[in-house]
Amino acid sequence: MEAEYAGPDGALVQRRWGEAAVAVPFERLPPVAPFPLIPGRRWAPGRWWSATTGRHVQHGSQAMCTQLMFLDRDPHVMGLAARPVRLIWRDPGSGRVLTWVPQLFARHADGSALLADCPATAGRAGERAVRAAAVLAAACAAVGFTYRRLEPPPQVVAANVRWLAGYRHPRHRDAGGLQQAVLAAFAAPRPLMAGAAAAGEALSALPVLYHALWQGRLTADLERPLGEHTLVHPGPAAGDGQGDGERERHEQ
């Protein structure tokens, strides 16, 4: 199997997959192919600002943007890129040369990585996608990576995470100097609005609270709509010193 990706000068480079997987920082590369703009389609290509890397990541569909959002919130993810590599192989049955460009690449803190596609709906994929998935899964496993088709999350969960994503920027982490007060207010489980009020002026505390929920420093049941009575708990990340700055420095 071969890997094709953009070199430092923008020209495409082709290299054996096993070598490229070890040596190439795919999380820092631009898309190997542009996202098409399809007339009449309700969703156009766009860019997601990543709290993980402090940079924009391109996307070509709403489903892809949603998965970017979830990967950006994953504390194990330290790098993100859109379509940075094209995989090329010869079909053993027909002898034809086949290619596939996975939609997303995520680098984990332990150096492993995820190659992923983002179907718009759950359920069985088309025949070509199924065959490619089997080949990519084997190719990724051979180099310590993982390949997955990331099916759409439940609508309520996606809506809640999208709301929290609006507060993902580091400026909300300690806005108004309220970070410690917000975390202290939820040292034990407490309704969302009651804790915000206990931390100070509620409207000033809410952005800090939502940022902490985005980071996992506080947690809540995201399978139910977020509201003033949502029970908020201290999270495993609370007080561990890990945050946007640490993840961004890791990436750089």
SERO-4910 file (N, C-alpha, C, O; in steps of 0.05 Angstrom, whole numbers):
BEGIN
 pado doro    nc1    nc2    nc3   cac1   cac2   cac3    cc1    cc2    cc3    oc1    oc2    oc3
  Met    A     17    -24      0      0      0      0     18     25      0     39     26     13
  Glu    A      8     45    -15     23     71    -17      6     93     -4    -18     91     -2
  Ala    A     20    114      5      7    138     17     15    162     -1     38    165     -8
  Glu    A     -4    178     -7      1    203    -22     -8    226     -5    -30    227      6
  Tyr    A      9    247     -3      4    270     14     19    294      4     37    291    -13
  Ala    A     13    317     14     26    342      6     53    345     20     54    343     44
  Gly    A     74    350      4    100    355     15    103    384     24     84    400     21
  Pro    A    126    391     34    131    419     44    126    440     23    118    463     30
  Asp    A    131    434     -3    127    454    -24     99    452    -36     94    466    -56
  Gly    A     82    436    -25     55    433    -35     52    411    -56     29    404    -62
  Ala    A     74    402    -68     72    380    -88     65    354    -74     73    349    -51
  Leu    A     51    337    -88     43    311    -77     67    292    -76     83    290    -95
  Val    A     69    278    -54     90    258    -49     78    231    -46     57    228    -32
  Gln    A     89    210    -58     79    183    -55    101    166    -42    124    167    -49
  Arg    A     93    151    -22    112    136     -5     98    111      5     74    110      8
  Arg    A    114     91     12    102     67     23     87     74     49     97     89     65
  Trp    A     64     62     52     47     69     75     60     64    102     59     80    120
  Gly    A     74     41    104     87     35    129    108     55    137    111     61    161
  Glu    A    122     66    118    142     86    123    129    113    130    137    127    148
  Ala    A    109    120    114     96    146    118     82    148    145     83    168    158
  Ala    A     69    126    153     54    126    178     73    132    202     64    145    221
  Val    A     98    124    200    117    128    222    129    156    220    133    169    241
  Ala    A    134    166    196    150    190    193    135    216    188    145    237    193
  Val    A    111    214    178     97    238    168     77    248    189     60    233    199
  Pro    A     79    273    197     59    285    216     34    293    201     29    316    196
  Phe    A     17    273    195     -7    278    180    -25    300    192    -40    314    179
  Glu    A    -24    302    219    -41    321    233    -34    350    226    -50    368    232
  Arg    A    -12    354    213     -3    382    206     -6    387    176      1    409    167
  Leu    A    -16    368    161    -17    371    132    -44    382    122    -64    378    135
  Pro    A    -44    396     99    -69    405     87    -83    382     73    -71    361     69
  Pro    A   -107    386     65   -121    365     50   -106    357     25    -96    374     10
  Val    A   -106    331     19    -92    321     -5   -109    326    -29   -100    325    -52
  Ala    A   -135    331    -25   -154    338    -47   -174    358    -36   -182    356    -13
  Pro    A   -182    377    -53   -201    398    -44   -229    387    -39   -236    366    -50
  Phe    A   -244    400    -22   -272    393    -18   -288    406    -40   -287    430    -44
  Pro    A   -304    390    -54   -320    401    -76   -343    418    -66   -355    412    -46
  Leu    A   -350    439    -81   -373    455    -76   -395    445    -95   -393    450   -120
  Ile    A   -415    432    -85   -436    420   -102   -460    438   -103   -473    443    -83
  Pro    A   -467    448   -127   -490    466   -130   -516    453   -120   -521    429   -125
  Gly    A   -532    468   -106   -557    458    -96   -556    444    -69   -576    438    -57
  Arg    A   -532    439    -60   -529    426    -34   -531    446    -12   -521    468    -14
  Arg    A   -545    439     10   -550    458     32   -525    463     48   -524    484     62
  Trp    A   -506    445     47   -482    448     64   -458    452     47   -452    435     30
  Ala    A   -443    474     51   -419    479     35   -395    474     52   -396    473     77
  Pro    A   -371    469     40   -347    465     55   -342    489     74   -349    512     67
  Gly    A   -329    483     96   -324    505    115   -299    498    132   -284    480    125
  Arg    A   -295    512    154   -272    508    171   -281    508    200   -299    523    209
  Trp    A   -270    490    216   -275    487    244   -250    497    260   -228    487    255
  Trp    A   -255    517    278   -232    525    295   -229    505    317   -247    501    333
  Ser    A   -205    493    319   -200    472    338   -188    483    364   -168    496    363
  Ala    A   -201    477    386   -191    484    412   -166    467    419   -150    475    435
  Thr    A   -164    444    406   -142    426    411   -116    437    400    -95    436    413
  Thr    A   -117    447    375    -93    456    361    -90    486    359    -68    496    354
  Gly    A   -112    501    363   -111    530    359   -110    538    330   -104    560    323
  Arg    A   -118    519    312   -118    524    283   -144    515    271   -160    501    284
  His    A   -149    524    246   -173    516    232   -169    489    219   -147    483    209
  Val    A   -190    472    218   -190    447    204   -213    448    183   -236    455    191
  Gln    A   -207    442    159   -228    443    138   -247    419    141   -240    398    151
  His    A   -271    423    132   -291    401    130   -308    405    106   -311    427     95
  Gly    A   -320    383     97   -335    384     72   -365    377     75   -379    377     55
  Ser    A   -374    371    100   -402    364    104   -409    369    133   -392    372    150
  Gln    A   -435    371    138   -444    374    165   -437    350    183   -429    354    206
  Ala    A   -438    326    171   -430    302    187   -401    304    195   -394    296    217
  Met    A   -384    312    176   -356    315    182   -350    336    203   -334    332    221
  Cys    A   -364    359    201   -361    380    221   -369    370    249   -356    377    269
  Thr    A   -390    355    250   -399    344    276   -378    326    288   -373    327    312
  Gln    A   -366    308    272   -346    290    283   -321    305    290   -307    298    310
  Leu    A   -314    326    275   -291    343    283   -296    355    311   -278    356    328
  Met    A   -321    364    316   -328    376    341   -324    356    364   -313    363    385
  Phe    A   -332    331    360   -329    311    381   -300    303    385   -291    299    408
  Leu    A   -285    301    364   -256    295    367   -242    318    380   -223    313    395
  Asp    A   -250    342    374   -238    366    387   -242    366    417   -226    377    432
  Arg    A   -263    353    426   -269    352    455   -255    328    469   -254    327    493
  Asp    A   -246    309    453   -234    285    464   -207    292    477   -189    301    463
  Pro    A   -203    287    503   -178    295    516   -154    279    506   -131    287    511
  His    A   -158    256    493   -136    240    483   -126    249    456   -105    240    447
  Val    A   -141    267    443   -134    276    416   -116    301    419   -122    320    433
  Met    A    -93    301    405    -74    323    406    -69    336    379    -55    356    377
  Gly    A    -80    325    358    -77    336    331    -99    328    313   -110    305    315
  Leu    A   -108    345    295   -130    340    277   -124    350    249   -111    371    246
  Ala    A   -132    335    229   -129    344    201   -151    332    184   -162    311    191
  Ala    A   -157    346    163   -178    337    144   -165    326    119   -150    340    106
  Arg    A   -172    301    112   -163    289     87   -133    293     81   -127    301     58
  Pro    A   -115    288     99    -87    293     94    -73    272     78    -50    276     69
  Val    A    -86    249     73    -72    227     59    -91    212     41   -114    207     48
  Arg    A    -81    204     18    -95    185      0    -81    158      1    -56    157     -3
  Leu    A    -96    137      6    -84    111      7    -89     97    -20   -110     99    -32
  Ile    A    -68     84    -30    -69     72    -57    -60     43    -55    -40     37    -43
  Trp    A    -75     25    -67    -69     -4    -66    -79    -17    -92    -95     -6   -106
  Arg    A    -70    -41    -96    -78    -56   -120    -97    -78   -110    -91    -94    -93
  Asp    A   -121    -79   -122   -141    -99   -115   -130   -127   -123   -124   -131   -147
  Pro    A   -129   -146   -104   -117   -172   -111   -134   -188   -130   -124   -205   -145
  Gly    A   -160   -182   -131   -178   -197   -149   -176   -188   -178   -172   -204   -197
  Ser    A   -180   -161   -182   -181   -150   -209   -154   -139   -219   -150   -136   -243
  Gly    A   -136   -134   -200   -111   -122   -207   -112    -92   -211    -92    -79   -218
  Arg    A   -136    -81   -207   -139    -52   -211   -127    -36   -188   -126    -46   -165
  Val    A   -117    -12   -194   -107      6   -173   -131     21   -161   -146     34   -176
  Leu    A   -134     19   -135   -156     32   -121   -145     53   -102   -122     51    -93
  Thr    A   -161     73    -96   -153     94    -78   -176    101    -59   -199     96    -64
  Trp    A   -169    113    -36   -189    122    -17   -176    145      0   -153    143      8
  Val    A   -191    166      4   -182    188     21   -200    190     46   -222    200     44
  Pro    A   -190    180     68   -206    182     93   -211    212    100   -194    229     95
  Gln    A   -234    218    111   -241    246    115   -227    259    138   -221    283    137
  Leu    A   -220    244    159   -208    256    183   -184    240    192   -182    216    190
  Phe    A   -165    255    204   -142    243    217   -140    255    245   -140    280    247
  Ala    A   -137    239    265   -134    249    293   -109    235    305   -107    211    305
  Arg    A    -91    251    316    -67    241    329    -73    240    359    -83    260    371
  His    A    -67    218    372    -71    215    401    -46    221    416    -24    221    405
  Ala    A    -49    226    442    -26    234    459     -5    212    460     19    219    464
  Asp    A    -13    187    457      7    165    458     21    160    432     37    142    430
  Gly    A     15    177    411     28    174    385     12    158    366     18    158    342
  Ser    A     -8    143    375    -25    128    357    -43    147    342    -43    171    348
  Ala    A    -59    137    324    -75    155    307   -101    142    298   -103    117    298
  Leu    A   -120    158    290   -145    149    280   -149    161    252   -146    185    248
  Leu    A   -155    143    232   -165    152    206   -195    146    206   -203    124    214
  Ala    A   -211    165    197   -239    161    199   -254    173    176   -245    192    163
  Asp    A   -277    161    170   -297    173    152   -322    180    167   -327    169    189
  Cys    A   -338    198    156   -360    209    171   -386    206    154   -395    226    141
  Pro    A   -398    183    154   -423    180    140   -445    198    151   -446    204    175
  Ala    A   -463    207    133   -484    225    141   -506    210    156   -521    223    172
  Thr    A   -509    184    152   -530    169    165   -518    143    176   -497    133    166
  Ala    A   -531    132    196   -523    106    207   -532     84    188   -549     87    171
  Gly    A   -519     61    191   -528     38    175   -506     30    156   -484     41    156
  Arg    A   -512      9    140   -492     -3    122   -484     17    100   -501     31     89
  Ala    A   -458     17     94   -448     35     73   -450     21     46   -458     -2     44
  Gly    A   -443     36     25   -443     25     -1   -420      4     -4   -402      3     12
  Glu    A   -422    -11    -26   -403    -33    -29   -374    -24    -31   -356    -36    -19
  Arg    A   -370     -2    -45   -342      8    -48   -331     17    -21   -308     12    -14
  Ala    A   -348     31     -5   -340     40     21   -334     17     40   -316     18     56
  Val    A   -351     -5     38   -347    -28     55   -320    -42     49   -305    -49     67
  Arg    A   -314    -44     23   -289    -57     15   -265    -40     23   -245    -50     33
  Ala    A   -268    -14     19   -246      4     28   -242      3     58   -219      4     67
  Ala    A   -263      2     73   -261      2    102   -246    -23    111   -229    -21    130
  Ala    A   -250    -46     99   -235    -70    107   -206    -67    101   -189    -75    117
  Val    A   -199    -56     78   -171    -52     70   -158    -32     89   -136    -36     99
  Leu    A   -171     -9     94   -160     12    111   -157      2    140   -137      9    154
  Ala    A   -176    -14    150   -174    -24    177   -149    -42    180   -135    -40    200
  Ala    A   -144    -58    160   -120    -76    161    -95    -59    159    -75    -64    173
  Ala    A    -95    -40    141    -71    -23    137    -65     -7    162    -41     -4    170
  Cys    A    -85      3    175    -81     19    200    -72      1    222    -54      8    237
  Ala    A    -84    -22    225    -76    -41    246    -46    -49    244    -33    -53    264
  Ala    A    -37    -50    219     -9    -59    215     11    -38    225     34    -45    230
  Val    A      2    -13    227     21      8    237     13     20    264     24     40    272
  Gly    A     -6      7    277    -14     16    304    -35     38    303    -39     51    324
  Phe    A    -47     42    280    -69     62    278    -96     48    279    -97     23    281
  Thr    A   -117     63    278   -144     53    278   -160     66    255   -156     90    251
  Tyr    A   -176     51    241   -195     62    222   -223     57    232   -230     35    240
  Arg    A   -240     79    230   -268     76    238   -286     92    220   -278    113    209
  Arg    A   -310     83    217   -332     99    205   -348    110    229   -361     95    243
  Leu    A   -347    137    232   -359    150    255   -388    157    249   -393    177    236
  Glu    A   -406    141    259   -434    145    254   -444    169    269   -433    176    290
  Pro    A   -465    183    259   -475    207    272   -483    202    301   -496    181    307
  Pro    A   -477    220    320   -485    217    347   -515    222    350   -527    234    332
  Pro    A   -527    214    373   -555    221    378   -560    252    376   -542    267    384
  Gln    A   -583    260    367   -588    288    362   -585    305    387   -574    327    386
  Val    A   -595    295    410   -593    311    435   -564    314    443   -556    336    452
  Val    A   -549    293    442   -521    294    449   -506    314    431   -491    331    440
  Ala    A   -511    312    405   -498    330    386   -506    359    392   -488    377    391
  Ala    A   -531    364    398   -540    392    403   -527    402    429   -518    426    429
  Asn    A   -524    386    449   -511    395    474   -482    401    470   -472    421    479
  Val    A   -468    383    456   -439    387    451   -435    411    433   -416    426    437
  Arg    A   -453    415    414   -451    439    397   -454    465    413   -440    484    408
  Trp    A   -472    464    433   -475    487    450   -450    492    467   -440    515    469
  Leu    A   -439    471    478   -414    474    494   -391    483    476   -373    497    485
  Ala    A   -391    474    451   -369    482    433   -368    512    429   -347    523    422
  Gly    A   -391    525    432   -391    554    430   -374    568    451   -368    592    449
  Tyr    A   -367    553    471   -350    564    493   -323    549    495   -311    549    516
  Arg    A   -314    538    473   -290    522    473   -264    539    474   -243    529    481
  His    A   -266    564    466   -242    581    464   -230    585    492   -245    588    512
  Pro    A   -203    585    494   -190    588    520   -198    614    535   -195    615    560
  Arg    A   -208    634    521   -215    659    535   -237    654    556   -241    670    574
  His    A   -252    633    553   -274    627    572   -265    611    596   -280    608    615
  Arg    A   -240    601    595   -231    583    617   -232    597    644   -242    585    664
  Asp    A   -222    621    646   -222    635    672   -233    663    668   -223    682    680
  Ala    A   -254    666    652   -266    693    646   -275    705    673   -289    693    689
  Gly    A   -267    730    677   -274    744    701   -261    733    726   -269    740    749
  Gly    A   -241    716    723   -227    704    746   -245    685    761   -241    681    786
  Leu    A   -265    673    748   -285    656    762   -280    626    760   -296    611    770
  Gln    A   -258    618    749   -253    589    745   -255    574    771   -270    554    773
  Gln    A   -239    582    791   -238    567    816   -265    568    830   -273    548    843
  Ala    A   -279    591    828   -305    593    841   -325    574    828   -341    561    842
  Val    A   -324    571    802   -342    554    788   -336    524    795   -355    509    801
  Leu    A   -311    517    794   -304    489    801   -311    483    830   -321    461    836
  Ala    A   -307    502    848   -313    498    876   -343    495    880   -353    480    897
  Ala    A   -359    510    864   -388    509    867   -399    481    860   -421    474    869
  Phe    A   -384    466    844   -393    440    836   -375    418    847   -371    397    835
  Ala    A   -363    423    870   -347    403    883   -364    379    890   -354    356    892
  Ala    A   -390    383    894   -410    362    896   -431    367    875   -435    390    867
  Pro    A   -445    346    866   -465    350    845   -486    371    852   -495    373    875
  Arg    A   -493    388    833   -511    410    838   -525    419    812   -513    416    791
  Pro    A   -549    429    813   -562    438    789   -546    461    776   -534    477    789
  Leu    A   -546    461    749   -529    479    734   -532    508    742   -512    522    748
  Met    A   -557    519    742   -560    547    747   -555    554    777   -545    576    783
  Ala    A   -562    536    795   -556    541    823   -526    543    828   -517    560    843
  Gly    A   -510    526    815   -482    527    818   -470    553    805   -452    565    817
  Ala    A   -481    561    782   -471    585    769   -476    609    788   -459    627    790
  Ala    A   -500    610    800   -506    632    818   -488    632    843   -480    653    853
  Ala    A   -482    608    853   -465    606    876   -436    614    870   -422    623    888
  Ala    A   -427    612    845   -400    620    838   -397    649    835   -374    659    834
  Gly    A   -418    664    833   -417    693    828   -442    702    813   -462    689    815
  Glu    A   -439    723    798   -462    732    781   -466    711    759   -447    705    744
  Ala    A   -490    700    758   -495    676    741   -487    680    712   -475    662    701
  Leu    A   -494    703    700   -489    707    672   -459    708    667   -450    701    645
  Ser    A   -443    717    686   -414    718    683   -402    690    687   -381    683    675
  Ala    A   -415    674    705   -404    648    711   -410    627    690   -395    608    686
  Leu    A   -432    630    675   -441    610    656   -421    604    634   -416    580    629
  Pro    A   -408    624    621   -388    617    601   -365    600    612   -355    582    599
  Val    A   -357    605    637   -335    590    650   -345    561    655   -331    542    652
  Leu    A   -370    559    664   -382    533    670   -384    517    644   -377    493    645
  Tyr    A   -394    529    622   -396    514    597   -369    506    586   -366    484    575
  His    A   -349    523    590   -322    515    581   -312    491    597   -300    473    586
  Ala    A   -317    492    623   -309    469    640   -323    443    632   -312    422    633
  Leu    A   -349    446    624   -363    422    614   -352    413    587   -350    389    582
  Trp    A   -344    431    571   -331    424    545   -306    409    550   -300    389    537
  Gln    A   -290    418    569   -264    406    575   -266    379    590   -247    363    589
  Gly    A   -288    375    604   -290    352    621   -282    357    650   -281    338    666
  Arg    A   -276    382    656   -269    389    684   -295    388    701   -293    384    725
  Leu    A   -318    391    688   -344    386    700   -358    367    681   -352    367    657
  Thr    A   -377    352    691   -392    333    673   -422    335    679   -431    345    700
  Ala    A   -437    327    659   -467    326    661   -477    305    642   -462    296    624
  Asp    A   -501    297    645   -514    277    627   -521    292    601   -541    307    601
  Leu    A   -506    287    580   -511    301    555   -531    287    537   -537    295    515
  Glu    A   -542    265    548   -563    251    533   -591    264    538   -611    256    526
  Arg    A   -591    283    555   -615    299    561   -609    328    555   -586    337    558
  Pro    A   -629    344    546   -624    372    540   -612    387    564   -622    385    586
  Leu    A   -591    403    559   -580    419    580   -599    441    588   -612    453    571
  Gly    A   -602    446    614   -619    467    624   -612    475    652   -592    464    663
  Glu    A   -627    493    663   -620    503    690   -621    482    712   -607    484    732
  His    A   -636    460    707   -638    440    728   -620    416    722   -620    397    738
  Thr    A   -604    417    701   -585    395    695   -566    392    718   -554    411    727
  Leu    A   -562    367    727   -544    362    749   -516    361    739   -509    345    721
  Val    A   -499    378    750   -471    380    741   -453    368    763   -456    374    787
  His    A   -434    352    754   -416    337    773   -387    346    769   -381    356    747
  Pro    A   -371    343    789   -342    347    784   -332    326    765   -340    303    766
  Gly    A   -314    334    747   -304    315    727   -277    304    733   -263    315    751
  Pro    A   -268    283    720   -242    272    725   -219    291    718   -197    288    728
  Ala    A   -225    311    700   -204    330    693   -202    354    712   -184    370    709
  Ala    A   -221    356    730   -221    379    748   -196    380    765   -189    360    779
  Gly    A   -182    402    764   -159    406    782   -134    392    773   -114    391    788
  Asp    A   -134    380    748   -110    366    740    -90    383    725    -68    373    718
  Gly    A    -96    408    721    -78    427    708    -77    424    678    -62    439    665
  Gln    A    -93    406    666    -93    403    637   -115    420    625   -137    420    635
  Gly    A   -108    434    604   -127    451    591   -119    458    563   -101    446    552
  Asp    A   -132    479    552   -127    486    525    -98    493    520    -86    484    500
  Gly    A    -85    507    538    -58    515    534    -39    491    532    -21    491    515
  Glu    A    -43    472    550    -26    448    550    -29    433    524     -9    424    513
  Arg    A    -53    429    515    -58    414    490    -46    429    466    -35    417    448
  Glu    A    -49    455    466    -39    471    444     -9    470    443      3    467    421
  Arg    A      4    471    466     33    470    466     43    443    457     64    441    443
  His    A     28    422    464     35    395    455     35    393    425     53    382    412
  Glu    A     15    405    412     13    405    383     35    420    370     45    412    350
  Gln    A     42    443    382     63    459    370     90    448    374    110    460    365
***
